[in-house]
Amino acid sequence: MKTKYFNFILLFTFIFNISCEDLLDTNSKSIIEKIEGTWKCEESSSLFKSTQDFYTVYISPSASDSTQVLISNFYDLGSGVEAVGRVTGTNISLATQTLLGGFKIRGSGTISENAQQINWTYYVDDGSGEEDEVNAVYTFQY
């Protein structure tokens, strides 16, 4: 009986350790290192974009702030356009900011536990005064 109990505990410990292996360390620096790279964006918008849009963005760490990332080609505005996001745990916040071309943005995203997906809700004003609500899913490419 003791052998069965011991084997059960051993098996449980093994499974628990394997299942926790891919969970994301919630340290912001560690998360930023894991999300750096190219992401496929699948975006749907309530106002400015009439159909679902697919494009790529590149997320890189900010050189000036270890809690921030730069998102190149945000909202498909071009590779020279970067939004600034602040990473706190598994959340990314986009403080209100004006991007090149006069696009004012704000919003937030949640990074998945395996750092392979980010679910976003953000708002974009193209300068017209109307705010577009955007839902997007970023999927890590490499």
Buried (B, 14 or more C-beta within 10 A) or exposed (E): EEEEEEEEEEEEEEEEEEEEEEEBEEEBEEBBEBBBEBBEBEBBBEBBBEEEBEBBBBBBBBEEEEBBBBBBBBBBBEEEBBBBBBBEEBBBBBEEBEBEEEBBBBBBBEBBEEBBBBEBEBBBBBEEEEBBEBBBBBEBEE
